[in-house]
Amino acid sequence: MRTYTVQPGDDLSKIALAMYGDGSDANGRKIYEANKSVIGSDPNYLLPGQVLTIP
């Protein structure tokens, strides 16, 4: 598995686009589901420096 460190201005669709070449809601949701313990209950609230696992 790969990891991605959240940068200022990132959201799940931008990360999905960078990692999968497709920023769809489904891909953003896949990243969120794999990282709920890091992100928390709000998938729209990402903090720079968080390290996400990319499934």
Stockholm file with secondary structure:
# STOCKHOLM 1.0

chainA/1-55         MRTYTVQPGDDLSKIALAMYGDGSDANGRKIYEANKSVIGSDPNYLLPGQVLTIP
#=GR chainA/1-55 SS CEEEECCTTCCHHHHHHHHHSCCCHHHHHHHHHHTHHHHCSCTTCCCTTCEEEEC
#=GC SS_cons        CEEEECCTTCCHHHHHHHHHSCCCHHHHHHHHHHTHHHHCSCTTCCCTTCEEEEC
//
